[in-house]
Amino acid sequence: MSMKTEYLTIPDDGELKSVLGADVLARETVHEWQLSRVEKITAGRDVFILKTQLAAASVERAFFENVDHPLLCRPIAAFPSGDCDALLFPLLTGEPDDWTSMTDEEIRRRARELTAPFFSLDAPHYFDYSSPAALNIAFASVRNVLKDAGMGEDELEALGSALRENCGAFFEEQVGLLHGDLTEGNVLGGILIDWQRPILGPRPLDEELALLLSRRAVTGVFGGLAHFALCHWFAHAYAHFLRVPFVCAMAVRFARESLKILPKGV
């Protein structure tokens, strides 16, 4: 029987044996939060990584079903597990990136270097910021969550206006596939992992998200858009599958930061 947590349905040893053709000798949880669990699986003489994630919160299974690229670590198996997707990857032994001593500009350059090979791919994506119309739809999709969480009409109108007013700057940049969750921990031996929620949007957004997710301060047009992207994720998660007060509070926090940072009256 599959193992159940509050949000996840985890494949059991028998299910893994049917996929791997070997008994599971050990399994160790490497990382876990409500919507995903990453485990190290020892089966026979081999070691694998099992990633189980709520299917509604990720397009990673579809991403790998549609994308083949030599710089990706592709799963050796991907299958449904209840309302989750389970992906079995080979174990990557490379060291994670270390951005601790890097300047903001060095992180931007590293982010662009890592994502450049995938930018032109036609692949499944989770959020779409590829045009003014798409961005407006994204804002409309989170407006009620933010309002119910305590943001006033004046704030919401100002945020919507700021996003629209900056579209000229957003879409001067080339639009393509972005990783959306680029951190030093998602780079192993130069391989970019964790394609759960790619974004279709302007190239600099990935760079500013990389800084923001590294707890660096971001400013300007794409710093504001990066804050909105995180607001969008938390509001979407709260509305659809993770109704936790903290998640809603994070959506409001990033919405207000976006409003504070985005240039006004452009």
C-alpha positions as CSV (number, residue, x, y, z in Angstrom):
1,M,0.0,0.0,0.0
2,S,1.2,3.5,-0.8
3,M,2.1,5.7,2.2
4,K,-0.1,8.7,3.0
5,T,0.8,12.0,4.5
6,E,-1.6,14.9,4.8
7,Y,-0.9,16.0,1.2
8,L,1.2,13.3,-0.4
9,T,0.8,9.7,-1.5
10,I,4.2,8.1,-1.4
11,P,5.0,4.9,-3.3
12,D,5.8,2.0,-1.0
13,D,8.7,-0.5,-1.3
14,G,6.6,-2.9,-3.3
15,E,5.7,-0.3,-5.9
16,L,9.3,0.7,-6.2
17,K,10.4,-2.9,-6.6
18,S,8.0,-3.3,-9.5
19,V,9.6,-0.3,-11.2
20,L,13.2,-1.0,-10.3
21,G,13.2,-4.8,-10.5
22,A,15.1,-5.0,-7.2
23,D,14.2,-5.0,-3.5
24,V,14.4,-1.7,-1.7
25,L,17.1,-2.1,0.9
26,A,17.0,1.4,2.4
27,R,15.2,4.7,2.0
28,E,16.2,8.1,3.5
29,T,14.3,11.3,3.4
30,V,16.6,14.0,2.1
31,H,14.1,16.9,2.0
32,E,10.4,17.3,2.7
33,W,7.7,19.9,2.9
34,Q,3.9,19.6,2.6
35,L,3.8,19.4,-1.2
36,S,6.9,17.2,-2.0
37,R,9.3,14.6,-0.5
38,V,12.7,13.7,-1.8
39,E,14.2,10.4,-0.8
40,K,17.4,8.5,-1.4
41,I,16.5,4.9,-2.4
42,T,18.9,2.0,-2.2
43,A,17.7,-0.9,-4.3
44,G,20.0,-3.8,-5.1
45,R,23.4,-2.3,-5.8
46,D,22.1,1.0,-7.0
47,V,21.1,4.3,-5.4
48,F,18.3,6.5,-6.8
49,I,16.5,9.7,-5.9
50,L,12.7,9.4,-5.5
51,K,10.8,12.6,-5.8
52,T,7.1,12.5,-4.9
53,Q,5.1,15.7,-5.4
54,L,1.5,16.8,-5.5
55,A,0.6,16.7,-9.2
56,A,-1.4,19.9,-9.0
57,A,1.6,21.8,-7.7
58,S,4.0,20.8,-10.4
59,V,4.5,20.2,-14.1
60,E,7.8,18.3,-13.7
61,R,6.4,14.9,-14.9
62,A,4.9,16.5,-18.0
63,F,8.1,18.6,-18.5
64,F,10.3,15.5,-18.7
65,E,7.8,13.7,-20.9
66,N,8.1,16.5,-23.4
67,V,11.7,17.6,-23.1
68,D,14.9,15.8,-23.9
69,H,18.1,17.8,-23.5
70,P,21.7,16.5,-22.7
71,L,22.1,19.0,-19.9
72,L,19.1,17.7,-18.0
73,C,19.0,14.9,-15.4
74,R,16.0,13.0,-16.7
75,P,14.0,10.5,-14.6
76,I,14.5,6.8,-15.3
77,A,10.8,6.4,-14.4
78,A,7.8,8.7,-13.8
79,F,4.4,7.4,-12.7
80,P,1.3,8.5,-10.8
81,S,0.9,7.8,-7.1
82,G,-2.6,8.7,-6.0
83,D,-2.9,12.5,-6.6
84,C,0.9,12.8,-6.8
85,D,3.6,12.3,-9.4
86,A,6.5,10.1,-8.5
87,L,9.8,10.5,-10.4
88,L,12.8,8.3,-10.0
89,F,16.1,9.9,-10.9
90,P,19.7,8.6,-11.0
91,L,21.7,9.8,-8.0
92,L,23.8,12.9,-9.0
93,T,27.1,13.0,-7.1
94,G,28.2,16.5,-8.1
95,E,28.6,19.2,-5.5
96,P,25.9,22.0,-5.3
97,D,26.8,25.5,-6.3
98,D,28.1,27.8,-3.6
99,W,26.9,31.4,-4.1
100,T,27.8,32.6,-0.7
101,S,30.7,34.8,-1.7
102,M,29.3,35.8,-5.1
103,T,28.2,39.4,-5.8
104,D,24.7,40.0,-7.0
105,E,26.0,40.5,-10.6
106,E,27.9,37.2,-10.4
107,I,24.7,35.4,-9.4
108,R,22.9,37.0,-12.3
109,R,25.6,35.8,-14.7
110,R,25.5,32.3,-13.2
111,A,21.7,32.2,-13.5
112,R,21.8,33.3,-17.1
113,E,24.6,30.7,-17.9
114,L,22.6,27.9,-16.3
115,T,19.3,28.7,-17.9
116,A,20.4,29.8,-21.4
117,P,20.4,26.2,-22.9
118,F,16.7,25.8,-22.0
119,F,15.4,29.3,-22.7
120,S,14.2,28.5,-26.2
121,L,12.6,25.2,-25.4
122,D,8.9,24.6,-26.1
123,A,8.0,22.9,-22.8
124,P,5.2,22.7,-20.3
125,H,5.2,25.6,-17.8
126,Y,3.4,26.3,-14.6
127,F,2.9,30.1,-14.8
128,D,2.7,32.4,-17.9
129,Y,4.0,35.9,-17.9
130,S,4.8,36.0,-21.6
131,S,2.6,39.0,-22.6
132,P,0.7,41.9,-21.0
133,A,-2.5,39.8,-21.4
134,A,-1.0,36.8,-19.6
135,L,0.3,39.0,-16.8
136,N,-3.1,40.6,-16.3
137,I,-4.7,37.1,-16.1
138,A,-2.1,36.1,-13.5
139,F,-2.9,39.2,-11.4
140,A,-6.6,38.6,-11.7
141,S,-6.2,35.0,-10.5
142,V,-4.7,36.1,-7.2
143,R,-6.7,39.3,-6.6
144,N,-9.5,37.7,-4.5
145,V,-7.0,35.8,-2.3
146,L,-5.1,39.0,-1.6
147,K,-8.4,40.9,-0.9
148,D,-9.7,38.2,1.5
149,A,-6.3,38.3,3.2
150,G,-6.7,42.0,4.0
151,M,-5.2,44.0,1.2
152,G,-7.3,47.0,0.5
153,E,-8.9,48.0,-2.8
154,D,-6.5,50.9,-3.2
155,E,-3.5,48.6,-2.8
156,L,-4.9,46.0,-5.2
157,E,-5.7,48.7,-7.8
158,A,-2.2,50.2,-7.4
159,L,-0.5,46.8,-7.9
160,G,-2.6,46.0,-11.0
161,S,-1.8,49.4,-12.4
162,A,1.9,49.1,-11.6
163,L,2.1,45.7,-13.4
164,R,0.4,47.1,-16.4
165,E,2.4,50.3,-16.5
166,N,5.7,48.4,-16.5
167,C,4.8,46.0,-19.3
168,G,6.7,48.1,-21.8
169,A,9.9,47.4,-19.8
170,F,9.0,43.8,-19.1
171,F,8.5,42.9,-22.7
172,E,11.4,44.8,-24.2
173,E,13.2,41.7,-23.1
174,Q,13.1,38.4,-24.9
175,V,10.5,35.9,-23.6
176,G,11.2,32.2,-23.1
177,L,11.3,29.3,-20.7
178,L,12.5,30.2,-17.2
179,H,13.4,27.7,-14.4
180,G,11.5,29.7,-11.8
181,D,13.2,28.3,-8.7
182,L,16.8,28.8,-9.4
183,T,18.9,28.5,-6.2
184,E,22.4,27.2,-5.5
185,G,20.9,24.0,-4.0
186,N,19.2,23.3,-7.3
187,V,22.5,23.1,-9.2
188,L,24.4,19.8,-8.7
189,G,27.7,19.4,-10.6
190,G,26.5,22.1,-13.0
191,I,23.2,20.3,-13.7
192,L,20.1,22.3,-13.1
193,I,17.4,20.2,-11.3
194,D,13.9,20.7,-9.9
195,W,11.8,21.7,-12.9
196,Q,8.6,21.6,-10.9
197,R,7.2,25.1,-11.8
198,P,8.9,26.6,-14.9
199,I,7.7,30.0,-16.0
200,L,7.1,31.4,-19.4
201,G,8.4,35.0,-19.2
202,P,11.0,37.7,-19.8
203,R,14.6,36.4,-19.3
204,P,15.7,38.8,-16.5
205,L,13.0,37.4,-14.2
206,D,14.9,34.2,-13.6
207,E,18.0,36.2,-12.6
208,E,16.1,38.4,-10.1
209,L,14.2,35.4,-8.7
210,A,17.6,33.7,-8.2
211,L,18.7,36.7,-6.1
212,L,15.4,36.9,-4.2
213,L,15.4,33.2,-3.4
214,S,19.0,33.6,-2.1
215,R,17.8,36.3,0.3
216,R,19.3,39.1,-1.6
217,A,17.6,42.4,-2.0
218,V,16.2,43.1,-5.5
219,T,15.0,46.4,-6.9
220,G,13.7,47.9,-10.2
221,V,11.3,46.6,-12.8
222,F,12.3,42.9,-12.6
223,G,12.8,42.9,-8.9
224,G,9.2,44.0,-8.7
225,L,8.1,41.3,-11.1
226,A,10.1,38.7,-9.1
227,H,8.2,39.6,-5.9
228,F,4.9,39.4,-7.8
229,A,5.9,35.9,-9.1
230,L,6.4,34.7,-5.5
231,C,3.1,36.4,-4.5
232,H,1.4,34.5,-7.4
233,W,2.8,31.1,-6.3
234,F,1.8,31.5,-2.6
235,A,-1.7,32.9,-3.5
236,H,-2.2,30.1,-6.0
237,A,-1.1,27.5,-3.5
238,Y,-3.4,28.8,-0.8
239,A,-6.4,29.0,-3.1
240,H,-6.0,25.5,-4.6
241,F,-4.2,23.1,-2.2
242,L,-2.4,24.5,0.7
243,R,-4.8,26.5,2.9
244,V,-2.3,27.4,5.6
245,P,-2.4,30.9,7.1
246,F,1.3,31.3,6.7
247,V,1.0,30.7,2.9
248,C,-1.6,33.4,2.6
249,A,0.4,35.8,4.6
250,M,3.4,35.2,2.3
251,A,1.3,36.1,-0.7
252,V,0.4,39.4,0.8
253,R,4.0,40.1,1.9
254,F,5.3,39.6,-1.6
255,A,2.4,41.5,-3.2
256,R,3.2,44.6,-1.0
257,E,6.9,44.3,-1.8
258,S,6.1,44.2,-5.5
259,L,4.0,47.3,-5.2
260,K,6.7,49.1,-3.2
261,I,9.5,48.2,-5.8
262,L,7.8,48.5,-9.2
263,P,8.4,51.9,-10.8
264,K,5.3,54.1,-10.7
265,G,3.9,56.3,-13.5
266,V,5.9,54.9,-16.3
